[in-house]
Amino acid sequence: MTFSEHLLQLRKSRGLKQTELAEQIGISWRAYQTYERGQREPTLSTLVALADFYGITVDELICHERK
């Protein structure tokens, strides 16, 4: 699963709109939309805010597995 697919899955599992999530973590809706579409990657501070919001680690958020 890609990062953008995971973001979409997490948001939908909470029943949130993109605008609602963006507001919760303090970014613009358009910025969040580009992350979900895979057009841009978020800053580290945004990754931390997303991980904190969902109660998961940044590694879990970005689908990182140690090899």
Protein Blocks (a to p, Z undefined) as FASTA:
>chain_A
ZZklmmmmmmmmnopafklmmmmnopafklmmmmmnopaccdfklmmmmmmmnopafklm
nopacZZ
